[in-house]
C-alpha cells in the first residue's frame, strides 16, 4: 500500500460512496484504494456532497486533488445524479469545484461495485450457489439488495471494462401464485404500480411482513430478528421474500448470461443469506422450466467487502485520462 501522506496531491484521487445515512470517503493512488484514509461522514450533518468532500480534504490536510469519483444510489445522466433516498443532487461540475480535480466521474453504486470485481479479496466472497467453470472474459452480474434493489452487468471488453447502468428495481414484480398476485394488487393500491423494489428491499421486507402478518411498525431489522427467533409469520415472510428474490435473479441471469458469476451485495442480502437454504433460494433461482438445468451454470456469490464501491471508483477513475 502506498503511503498517501508522502504523495503529491495531484497524484491522488478522492473516491466516495454515498449511503442513505453516511458517506464513505477515501483517497486513492491510481487504482489502489488507501484503506487508512477512509472516513465516514453523517449525511444529516452536511447540506450537500460538496461540503462533505471539502471537509474530507481539509481532514487530510489537502485543498485539492487530481481526480474524484463518486458512487451514488440513484440514476446518473449527463454527468448529474440524484439520490433516490436522499435530497442531494450531485454533478461532475460540482465535484470538480469542490475538489479541484481534473478527472471526475459519477457512477451508480452498482456500477462502482461492478468495477470492483476481480479486486475483492477471497475472504470477502461467500459462495451461495455453485456453478460451472467460467471462460475467460465471461460476463458477470452485480445484484444489490439493500435500501433498494438494482443490478448491473459487467463486461470486460478489449477497450476496457464496461459496467452498464440500469434501474431494474423498478420493473414489474413477477407474481405467479395467487398469494403473490394478492401481494401485487396490495402494492398497486398503495403505490399505483407493483415494482420489484417494493418487495425486494429493506422497506419491502418490512412492508411484506406487515401485509402478511397484519403487524405494522416493524423495521427490516425487527423482521430479521423475528426470523432468527423462529417466529412463524416472520419465517413465512422470509420464505415469500426469498422465493421472489430467487425468481428475479434467475430472470436477470437469463437476460445477461453471467457465466462469470452473480455477485450479491447489500445489507439485506447479508442478513438473509444464512436463511437461503431453509427458504428455498436455490429452487426458486433454478425454477425456469426446461431452462432449469441451464441456470446451474451460473455461480452466485455474496460480497462481504464494505469498501468494494470505493475500490471500484478508484479502478474506474484510473482508466480516465486528463
N, C-alpha and C positions, 0 to 999 in steps of 0.2 A: 504493500500500500504506500502511496506517495504521501509525504508529509505536506499537507496543504499549506502550513504556515511558511514553508520555505519557497513557495512558488509565487511567481508574478501573477497579479490579479487577472491580467489579460489571458492567461493560460487556463484560468479556472471558469467553470460554469456553475450557475445556480440551478438546481432542479427542485421541483416542488410537487407534492401530491396533496390535493385538496380533498379532505373528507368532510362529512357533514358537521362534525364538531371541531376537529383540529386540522391544521395544515402542517404536514411534514416538509421541511426544507433542508437541503444539504448542498455541499459543494461537490463537484466532480472535476476530475482532471482527465480530459479525453473521455474515454468510455468507462473510466474507473470511478466508482462512487466512493467518496471519502466518508466511511462509516462514522468516524469520530466526530464529524461536523454536523450530524443530524440533530435538528432541533424541532420541537413541536410548539405550535402557537395556537391558542384558542381563537377560533373564528369570531366568537362573540366579543372579543376584546379589540377587534380591528374593523375599520369601516370597509376595507376592501383588500384585495390581494396585494396591491402595490404597497400598501402600508406594511404588510407582513414582510415583503421582500426587502424593503428598506430597513426594517428592524433587524432582519437576519444579517444583512450586510454589515450593519453597524455592530452587531454582536460578534461578527467575525473580524472586525477591525478593517473593513473594506468599504469603499464608496462606489465601486463599480466592478464589473466582471466581464469576461469575454463572451459568454453565452448564457442563455436562460431558456429552460424548457419546463412547462407546467402540465401536469395531468389533472383533468377535472372530470367530475361525474356529470356529464351533460354533452349535448351535441356541439361540435365546433364547425363553423362555416365562415369562409373568407377571413380567417385569422381572428375570429371573435367567438367566444364561447360563453354560455350562461349556465350556471349551476342549476341542476334540477331541484335540489333541496336546500338551496342557499341563495339569498338575494344578492349575488355578486355577478357582475359581468366582467369578463377578462378579455383583454385584447393583446395581440402581439405588439402593437404600438405602446400599450401601457406597460408591458414587460420591458421593452427597450428603454422607456423613460425612467422606470423605477430602478433598473439595474445598470444602465449604460452599456448594455450588451449589443454587439453587432449581429450575433446569431440568436434568433429567438424562434420558439415554436410552441404551439398549443396542441395538446393531444387529448382525445378522450381517454379516460382512465384505463379502459380495456385495451386501447392501442398501446399505451405505455406498458401494460402487462405483457402484451404480445412481443414487444421489443426486448423484454427481459428474458424470454425463453432462450435456453442454452446458457444462461448466466446464473441460473438458480442452483445453489448447492444441493447435492443429492439428499442430504439430511432434511432439507426443507420440501421434499416431494414425497407424498404418501400415496402408494398405489391403492386405487379404488377398484378398478376392474382391469384384468389382463387384456392384452391384445396380441397382435401379430408383429413380428419384427418390421420396422419401418424402413422403406427405401430412402436413400439419400435425397434430401430436398423435399420430402413429403410435407404436405400441408398440415398445419396444426390449428387448433381452435382453443381460444380462451373463453371461458364462460364465467361471468361474475354473478354471484348470488349473495347479496348483502342488503344494503339500504334499498337498492333497486335490482334489476335484472338486465343483463346485456351480454352480448357475445361479439367476438372479433376474430375473423380468420387470419392466419399468419402464413405468408408465402415467402420463401427465400428464392428470389429471382436472380438472374445474372447481374442485374444492376443494383442489387441490394434487397434488403428485407422490405416487404410490403405488408402492412397491417391495416386492413380496410376497416373504416369505422362503420357502425351500424346503430340502430335503435330498436333492436329486435325484441326488447322487453315490452314494446307497445303493439306487437302483433296480436291477433285474436287468440284468446285462450282456447286450447284444443280440448273441448269437452266431448266425451264419448258415452259415458254411462249416464243413467237417469239422475244419479246423485250429482255428477259433475254439471249436467245441464241445469239442474236446480241452482247450483252454485253460480253458474254463469248468469242466469237470469237475475239472481240476487245482486250480483255485482253491477249488471246493467241498470238495475233500478237505482243504485246509488251513484254510479259514475257515467251512465249513458252508454258505456262500452266496456266489455269484459276483456281486458288485456292480460297477457302472461304475467306482467309485473304486479298486477292486482292480487295475485296469489303467491307467485314465486319471488318473494322479497321479505324483509323483516316485517314491514307493516302488513304484508299479505298473510304471513303466518299468523299474526295476531288476529287479523280480520277473519281468516279461515276458522280459527278456533272459536271466535265469537259466534260466527254463523252456525258452526256445527254443534256447539255446546250450549249456546244461549248465555254464556258467561262473558260479559263485556268488561272492558277496562284493563285487561291483562296486556302486558308488554310482550314482545318476542322473547325476551329473557325469561319472563314468567312462564310462558308456554313451554320453553325448553326445560325449565326446572320441573314443571309438572310432568313432562315426558320422562325425565330422569327418575322421578318419584314413582313412576308406573301408573299415573292417573289414567284410567281407561279412555276418557274423552280426549285427553291430550294426545295419547298414543294413536288414537284413531285419526286425529288431526294430522299427526306426523305421517301416518300411512297415506292419507289423501295427498298431502303436500309432496311426499317423495314419489308417489306414482306419477303425478303431473310433471315433476322435475325430470324423471327418467324419460317420460314420453317426449317432452320438449327437447331434451338433449339428444335423444335419438333422431328426432326430426332434423335438428341442426347438423348432426353427423351425416345424414343422408344428403343434405344440401351442400355441405362443404367438403365431404370426404377427407377428414383429417387423419390420414393413416399415420401421421407423426404423433398423434395423441390429442386428447382433450384435456385441458388444464382448468380445473375448477378452483375459483378464488372467492374470497369474501367471508365475512363473519358468520353469516347464516350457514354457508356451506361447511365451514369448520365445525360449527355447533352440531349440525345434523349428521355429519359424516359417520360418527360411531353407530348410528341407527340405520344406515343404508341397508345393511343385510336384513335386519329384522323387518324393515318396512318395504322391502321388495324393489329396491332401486334397480338391480340388475335385470329382473324380469321386465320391468317397465321400459328400461332402455332398449332391450332387445325385442320388444313386442311390436314387430313390424311385418307380421305375416310371412310371406315367402322370402323376405329380406332379413329375417331374424338372424340367421347364421352370418349373413354379411356384416351385421353390426358388431359381431365378435372380433372383427379385425381392429377395432379402434380402442386402444387403451385409454383409461381415464385416470388422471392423477389429481390429487388435492395439493394445492400450493400453500405452504405454511411459512412463506417469507414475507414479513411485514414491510420490507423495503423494496420489493420487486418493482413497483411502479417507479420509484426513484431511479433504480438501476436501468429500467427501460428508457426513462427520459435521458439519462446520460448516454446510453448506447445510441439512441436516435439522434441526439444533438451532435454527437461526434461525427456523424456522417454528413452534416450540413456544413457547407463551406461558406466563408465570409462573402 
